[in-house]
Amino acid sequence: MAPSQDIILLITHSDDFFTIDRVAEALSKKGAQPFRFDTDQFPLNVGLTVQFDQSKSYHTLEYKGQTISTEQVKAVWMRRVWEPQFNQKLDPKYQEACAKESKATLAGFWDSLAKVSWVNDLECVNVANNKLHQLRVASEVGLIIPRTLITNKAESAREFFQQVEGKMVSKLLTALYYGMEYSSFFLYTNTVKAEDLEDAESLRYCPMVFQEKIPKQQELRVMYVNGHTFVGALNASVYEDYTVDWRRPGVNVGSWKHHQLPEYLVSRLKAFMGKFGLVCGAFDFILTPDGEYVFLEINPQGEWGMLEKELDLPIANAIADTLITQ
């Protein structure tokens, strides 16, 4: 790749598609040079070299026949960082150590790009991924949140179940490791029944989040990009009898529809993002039959491809503009 100060580094993984392609295409149309780095291919198929002397450091990245240096990178889109993938030639007993060293090397590579623009800054992403912090900040900026309990005590969970009159859902604070089966109970929001709490003593090993079950008219995915909002709405009645989480694979959620947020809510989202130092992120909201917008969570690296594909929302273009101009 020819030297340029307009290279935009796209950090992702091998199985990523559509969104990464749309952003790369938008960048190319705007005259920038996207460079895709599939993090799961490091170290096996990616060359990374770092050299230090008394006055300067040199970082080069080689992937798919192309080479760039950090000096050429103008901005970074932190789409995903994935686990290293090793083949059978590497003895399994060495894989953990190799993965650890690879992650440490990548951390140093990210640090070498500290002076360029990031969407989003990795430290800000790590802070924002704390769901308890999200709820506190959401409340501070005036967003409505569900009544919530986080506990490892079975008795507390049972008491909360009574407080919300048996209308309760459960979920985890963090995503589980990549190898977890997608059908797992723990990966998605689930309705809690009284019999589920009869033998809840196992909570002592793993605290969980319990929330009041909010009545739904619509569920919203709000993609926020540098002050702009792009919204898709689902009619909750289509799948409410089947599941409480539209993200579960195989769920027929119907068609995404356009939705306009009220200005006061957009203003609060801007305040929320400012608190975390985030440029973009995917919000989940419930719109109740009474017209209230209830905040569920934000994923700084959340999915939005379905909104661009089904509603023709120019999200990739907005991300590309932000990477080039920020």
C-alpha positions as a Python dict, from the first residue, in 0.01 Angstrom:
ca = {
    (1, 'M'): (0, 0, 0),
    (2, 'A'): (139, 341, -98),
    (3, 'P'): (229, 579, 185),
    (4, 'S'): (-61, 800, 288),
    (5, 'Q'): (-180, 1002, 584),
    (6, 'D'): (-538, 907, 500),
    (7, 'I'): (-537, 539, 594),
    (8, 'I'): (-831, 445, 815),
    (9, 'L'): (-764, 132, 1018),
    (10, 'L'): (-1069, -94, 1056),
    (11, 'I'): (-1027, -330, 1349),
    (12, 'T'): (-1252, -635, 1324),
    (13, 'H'): (-1247, -1015, 1273),
    (14, 'S'): (-1267, -1260, 985),
    (15, 'D'): (-1637, -1341, 1017),
    (16, 'D'): (-1746, -978, 1014),
    (17, 'F'): (-1938, -875, 705),
    (18, 'F'): (-2176, -617, 560),
    (19, 'T'): (-2121, -336, 814),
    (20, 'I'): (-1743, -352, 778),
    (21, 'D'): (-1778, -366, 399),
    (22, 'R'): (-2021, -73, 390),
    (23, 'V'): (-1793, 148, 599),
    (24, 'A'): (-1489, 53, 388),
    (25, 'E'): (-1684, 132, 71),
    (26, 'A'): (-1798, 468, 209),
    (27, 'L'): (-1442, 558, 306),
    (28, 'S'): (-1310, 470, -40),
    (29, 'K'): (-1573, 689, -205),
    (30, 'K'): (-1460, 977, 13),
    (31, 'G'): (-1097, 935, -94),
    (32, 'A'): (-965, 760, 218),
    (33, 'Q'): (-783, 426, 222),
    (34, 'P'): (-945, 165, 449),
    (35, 'F'): (-717, -106, 588),
    (36, 'R'): (-898, -402, 741),
    (37, 'F'): (-727, -579, 1029),
    (38, 'D'): (-891, -909, 1129),
    (39, 'T'): (-766, -946, 1485),
    (40, 'D'): (-840, -1320, 1504),
    (41, 'Q'): (-574, -1370, 1232),
    (42, 'F'): (-300, -1232, 1457),
    (43, 'P'): (-44, -1373, 1511),
    (44, 'L'): (-84, -1663, 1268),
    (45, 'N'): (-150, -1468, 948),
    (46, 'V'): (-65, -1111, 1041),
    (47, 'G'): (284, -969, 1076),
    (48, 'L'): (333, -703, 1343),
    (49, 'T'): (674, -548, 1402),
    (50, 'V'): (768, -291, 1666),
    (51, 'Q'): (1107, -126, 1702),
    (52, 'F'): (1222, 133, 1955),
    (53, 'D'): (1523, 359, 1961),
    (54, 'Q'): (1608, 655, 2184),
    (55, 'S'): (1385, 903, 2005),
    (56, 'K'): (1124, 710, 1810),
    (57, 'S'): (926, 390, 1777),
    (58, 'Y'): (830, 213, 1455),
    (59, 'H'): (520, -4, 1416),
    (60, 'T'): (435, -189, 1096),
    (61, 'L'): (142, -416, 1018),
    (62, 'E'): (143, -671, 735),
    (63, 'Y'): (-176, -846, 627),
    (64, 'K'): (-294, -997, 298),
    (65, 'G'): (3, -868, 106),
    (66, 'Q'): (-27, -510, 226),
    (67, 'T'): (188, -322, 477),
    (68, 'I'): (116, -5, 671),
    (69, 'S'): (290, 186, 947),
    (70, 'T'): (117, 362, 1233),
    (71, 'E'): (247, 693, 1096),
    (72, 'Q'): (14, 651, 798),
    (73, 'V'): (-301, 597, 1006),
    (74, 'K'): (-532, 895, 1039),
    (75, 'A'): (-815, 729, 1234),
    (76, 'V'): (-926, 394, 1377),
    (77, 'W'): (-1267, 228, 1376),
    (78, 'M'): (-1272, -8, 1674),
    (79, 'R'): (-1533, -247, 1541),
    (80, 'R'): (-1428, -567, 1723),
    (81, 'V'): (-1126, -731, 1886),
    (82, 'W'): (-1143, -1111, 1860),
    (83, 'E'): (-962, -1404, 2016),
    (84, 'P'): (-655, -1538, 1830),
    (85, 'Q'): (-721, -1845, 1616),
    (86, 'F'): (-453, -2114, 1619),
    (87, 'N'): (-428, -2424, 1403),
    (88, 'Q'): (-360, -2783, 1510),
    (89, 'K'): (13, -2743, 1456),
    (90, 'L'): (41, -2552, 1784),
    (91, 'D'): (34, -2776, 2089),
    (92, 'P'): (-280, -2687, 2293),
    (93, 'K'): (-71, -2649, 2608),
    (94, 'Y'): (103, -2348, 2449),
    (95, 'Q'): (-207, -2181, 2308),
    (96, 'E'): (-304, -1993, 2623),
    (97, 'A'): (44, -1846, 2663),
    (98, 'C'): (61, -1751, 2295),
    (99, 'A'): (-281, -1588, 2310),
    (100, 'K'): (-177, -1390, 2618),
    (101, 'E'): (140, -1263, 2450),
    (102, 'S'): (-52, -1178, 2133),
    (103, 'K'): (-306, -971, 2326),
    (104, 'A'): (-27, -788, 2508),
    (105, 'T'): (142, -710, 2175),
    (106, 'L'): (-184, -578, 2032),
    (107, 'A'): (-232, -360, 2340),
    (108, 'G'): (104, -202, 2261),
    (109, 'F'): (-1, -154, 1901),
    (110, 'W'): (-321, 24, 2008),
    (111, 'D'): (-108, 247, 2232),
    (112, 'S'): (106, 348, 1934),
    (113, 'L'): (-212, 492, 1779),
    (114, 'A'): (-313, 693, 2085),
    (115, 'K'): (-271, 1028, 1907),
    (116, 'V'): (-510, 956, 1620),
    (117, 'S'): (-890, 969, 1630),
    (118, 'W'): (-1072, 656, 1746),
    (119, 'V'): (-1433, 555, 1695),
    (120, 'N'): (-1458, 459, 1974),
    (121, 'D'): (-1164, 503, 2211),
    (122, 'L'): (-1092, 159, 2355),
    (123, 'E'): (-1071, 277, 2715),
    (124, 'C'): (-1405, 455, 2679),
    (125, 'V'): (-1557, 136, 2537),
    (126, 'N'): (-1430, -67, 2831),
    (127, 'V'): (-1579, 179, 3080),
    (128, 'A'): (-1909, 200, 2894),
    (129, 'N'): (-1947, -178, 2882),
    (130, 'N'): (-2015, -175, 3257),
    (131, 'K'): (-2393, -217, 3264),
    (132, 'L'): (-2425, -86, 3621),
    (133, 'H'): (-2237, 229, 3523),
    (134, 'Q'): (-2471, 264, 3225),
    (135, 'L'): (-2779, 254, 3446),
    (136, 'R'): (-2637, 514, 3685),
    (137, 'V'): (-2542, 754, 3405),
    (138, 'A'): (-2874, 697, 3224),
    (139, 'S'): (-3059, 797, 3539),
    (140, 'E'): (-2834, 1102, 3587),
    (141, 'V'): (-2911, 1239, 3239),
    (142, 'G'): (-3285, 1188, 3279),
    (143, 'L'): (-3346, 860, 3098),
    (144, 'I'): (-3611, 628, 3239),
    (145, 'I'): (-3465, 295, 3354),
    (146, 'P'): (-3633, -26, 3476),
    (147, 'R'): (-3630, -114, 3845),
    (148, 'T'): (-3322, -331, 3873),
    (149, 'L'): (-3161, -572, 4119),
    (150, 'I'): (-2815, -727, 4090),
    (151, 'T'): (-2755, -997, 4348),
    (152, 'N'): (-2597, -1329, 4435),
    (153, 'K'): (-2854, -1389, 4711),
    (154, 'A'): (-3150, -1612, 4633),
    (155, 'E'): (-3367, -1450, 4899),
    (156, 'S'): (-3310, -1103, 4753),
    (157, 'A'): (-3414, -1228, 4409),
    (158, 'R'): (-3733, -1377, 4555),
    (159, 'E'): (-3814, -1054, 4739),
    (160, 'F'): (-3763, -849, 4424),
    (161, 'F'): (-3989, -1092, 4235),
    (162, 'Q'): (-4266, -1002, 4480),
    (163, 'Q'): (-4192, -629, 4455),
    (164, 'V'): (-4243, -632, 4077),
    (165, 'E'): (-4553, -851, 4116),
    (166, 'G'): (-4398, -1148, 3939),
    (167, 'K'): (-4314, -951, 3624),
    (168, 'M'): (-3939, -1002, 3611),
    (169, 'V'): (-3663, -1079, 3362),
    (170, 'S'): (-3304, -1191, 3411),
    (171, 'K'): (-2978, -1131, 3225),
    (172, 'L'): (-2604, -1114, 3279),
    (173, 'L'): (-2385, -808, 3319),
    (174, 'T'): (-2126, -933, 3069),
    (175, 'A'): (-2114, -1138, 2751),
    (176, 'L'): (-1985, -1490, 2802),
    (177, 'Y'): (-1688, -1633, 2615),
    (178, 'Y'): (-1712, -1675, 2240),
    (179, 'G'): (-1750, -2052, 2249),
    (180, 'M'): (-2077, -2044, 2444),
    (181, 'E'): (-2364, -2195, 2251),
    (182, 'Y'): (-2601, -1929, 2120),
    (183, 'S'): (-2897, -2125, 2254),
    (184, 'S'): (-2776, -2081, 2610),
    (185, 'F'): (-3029, -1944, 2861),
    (186, 'F'): (-2770, -1704, 2995),
    (187, 'L'): (-2690, -1515, 2675),
    (188, 'Y'): (-3028, -1345, 2640),
    (189, 'T'): (-3293, -1169, 2845),
    (190, 'N'): (-3538, -1425, 2982),
    (191, 'T'): (-3865, -1412, 3171),
    (192, 'V'): (-3834, -1539, 3529),
    (193, 'K'): (-4113, -1753, 3673),
    (194, 'A'): (-4176, -1835, 4038),
    (195, 'E'): (-4057, -2193, 3991),
    (196, 'D'): (-3726, -2064, 3853),
    (197, 'L'): (-3651, -1916, 4195),
    (198, 'E'): (-3739, -2223, 4400),
    (199, 'D'): (-3381, -2348, 4369),
    (200, 'A'): (-3192, -2022, 4318),
    (201, 'E'): (-2913, -2091, 4565),
    (202, 'S'): (-2671, -2130, 4272),
    (203, 'L'): (-2675, -1749, 4250),
    (204, 'R'): (-2402, -1754, 4513),
    (205, 'Y'): (-2165, -1869, 4236),
    (206, 'C'): (-2274, -1614, 3974),
    (207, 'P'): (-2466, -1293, 4050),
    (208, 'M'): (-2731, -1198, 3796),
    (209, 'V'): (-2929, -896, 3691),
    (210, 'F'): (-3302, -894, 3757),
    (211, 'Q'): (-3529, -624, 3618),
    (212, 'E'): (-3896, -550, 3614),
    (213, 'K'): (-4052, -663, 3288),
    (214, 'I'): (-4150, -348, 3100),
    (215, 'P'): (-4468, -360, 2888),
    (216, 'K'): (-4376, -316, 2523),
    (217, 'Q'): (-4541, -148, 2232),
    (218, 'Q'): (-4218, -131, 2034),
    (219, 'E'): (-3852, -214, 2083),
    (220, 'L'): (-3604, 32, 1942),
    (221, 'R'): (-3247, -3, 1825),
    (222, 'V'): (-3101, 348, 1816),
    (223, 'M'): (-2766, 385, 1643),
    (224, 'Y'): (-2597, 703, 1760),
    (225, 'V'): (-2315, 841, 1543),
    (226, 'N'): (-2146, 1168, 1635),
    (227, 'G'): (-2464, 1350, 1736),
    (228, 'H'): (-2694, 1185, 1481),
    (229, 'T'): (-2948, 913, 1558),
    (230, 'F'): (-3068, 637, 1326),
    (231, 'V'): (-3364, 442, 1462),
    (232, 'G'): (-3530, 112, 1383),
    (233, 'A'): (-3848, -4, 1557),
    (234, 'L'): (-3991, -351, 1601),
    (235, 'N'): (-4355, -426, 1676),
    (236, 'A'): (-4316, -619, 2001),
    (237, 'S'): (-4647, -802, 1960),
    (238, 'V'): (-4497, -1006, 1674),
    (239, 'Y'): (-4264, -1201, 1905),
    (240, 'E'): (-4366, -1117, 2262),
    (241, 'D'): (-4536, -1453, 2320),
    (242, 'Y'): (-4224, -1636, 2206),
    (243, 'T'): (-3937, -1453, 2373),
    (244, 'V'): (-3849, -1131, 2552),
    (245, 'D'): (-3528, -1082, 2353),
    (246, 'W'): (-3548, -1009, 1980),
    (247, 'R'): (-3172, -1070, 1943),
    (248, 'R'): (-3208, -1444, 2000),
    (249, 'P'): (-3122, -1637, 1678),
    (250, 'G'): (-3420, -1779, 1491),
    (251, 'V'): (-3674, -1532, 1629),
    (252, 'N'): (-3911, -1391, 1367),
    (253, 'V'): (-3919, -1025, 1466),
    (254, 'G'): (-4108, -899, 1165),
    (255, 'S'): (-3994, -594, 973),
    (256, 'W'): (-3794, -303, 1105),
    (257, 'K'): (-3980, 27, 1077),
    (258, 'H'): (-3863, 388, 1077),
    (259, 'H'): (-3910, 578, 1401),
    (260, 'Q'): (-3849, 940, 1501),
    (261, 'L'): (-3723, 1010, 1852),
    (262, 'P'): (-3849, 1316, 2037),
    (263, 'E'): (-3595, 1597, 2062),
    (264, 'Y'): (-3574, 1580, 2442),
    (265, 'L'): (-3465, 1217, 2418),
    (266, 'V'): (-3200, 1290, 2153),
    (267, 'S'): (-3064, 1563, 2381),
    (268, 'R'): (-3038, 1317, 2670),
    (269, 'L'): (-2862, 1062, 2450),
    (270, 'K'): (-2604, 1326, 2358),
    (271, 'A'): (-2549, 1398, 2728),
    (272, 'F'): (-2517, 1024, 2798),
    (273, 'M'): (-2258, 977, 2524),
    (274, 'G'): (-2066, 1280, 2642),
    (275, 'K'): (-2040, 1132, 2992),
    (276, 'F'): (-1870, 823, 2847),
    (277, 'G'): (-1666, 999, 2580),
    (278, 'L'): (-1827, 783, 2311),
    (279, 'V'): (-1872, 886, 1948),
    (280, 'C'): (-2104, 605, 1845),
    (281, 'G'): (-2302, 322, 1999),
    (282, 'A'): (-2618, 114, 1971),
    (283, 'F'): (-2890, 187, 2227),
    (284, 'D'): (-3177, -46, 2313),
    (285, 'F'): (-3504, 110, 2428),
    (286, 'I'): (-3856, -6, 2498),
    (287, 'L'): (-4143, 220, 2397),
    (288, 'T'): (-4430, 141, 2633),
    (289, 'P'): (-4801, 154, 2546),
    (290, 'D'): (-4810, 474, 2755),
    (291, 'G'): (-4552, 637, 2531),
    (292, 'E'): (-4254, 618, 2770),
    (293, 'Y'): (-3906, 548, 2636),
    (294, 'V'): (-3731, 309, 2876),
    (295, 'F'): (-3354, 271, 2850),
    (296, 'L'): (-3223, -85, 2856),
    (297, 'E'): (-2855, -59, 2762),
    (298, 'I'): (-2597, 65, 2516),
    (299, 'N'): (-2347, -146, 2326),
    (300, 'P'): (-2061, 77, 2203),
    (301, 'Q'): (-1987, -185, 1935),
    (302, 'G'): (-2344, -293, 1873),
    (303, 'E'): (-2498, -415, 1548),
    (304, 'W'): (-2668, -180, 1305),
    (305, 'G'): (-2641, -357, 971),
    (306, 'M'): (-3007, -459, 976),
    (307, 'L'): (-3111, -93, 1003),
    (308, 'E'): (-2903, 9, 703),
    (309, 'K'): (-3011, -295, 503),
    (310, 'E'): (-3385, -283, 574),
    (311, 'L'): (-3442, 89, 624),
    (312, 'D'): (-3169, 231, 401),
    (313, 'L'): (-3034, 440, 688),
    (314, 'P'): (-2695, 595, 600),
    (315, 'I'): (-2513, 474, 911),
    (316, 'A'): (-2197, 357, 733),
    (317, 'N'): (-2168, 693, 563),
    (318, 'A'): (-2202, 873, 897),
    (319, 'I'): (-1930, 655, 1051),
    (320, 'A'): (-1704, 717, 751),
    (321, 'D'): (-1759, 1093, 776),
    (322, 'T'): (-1674, 1083, 1146),
    (323, 'L'): (-1354, 885, 1086),
    (324, 'I'): (-1238, 1129, 821),
    (325, 'T'): (-1332, 1458, 985),
    (326, 'Q'): (-1305, 1403, 1359),
}
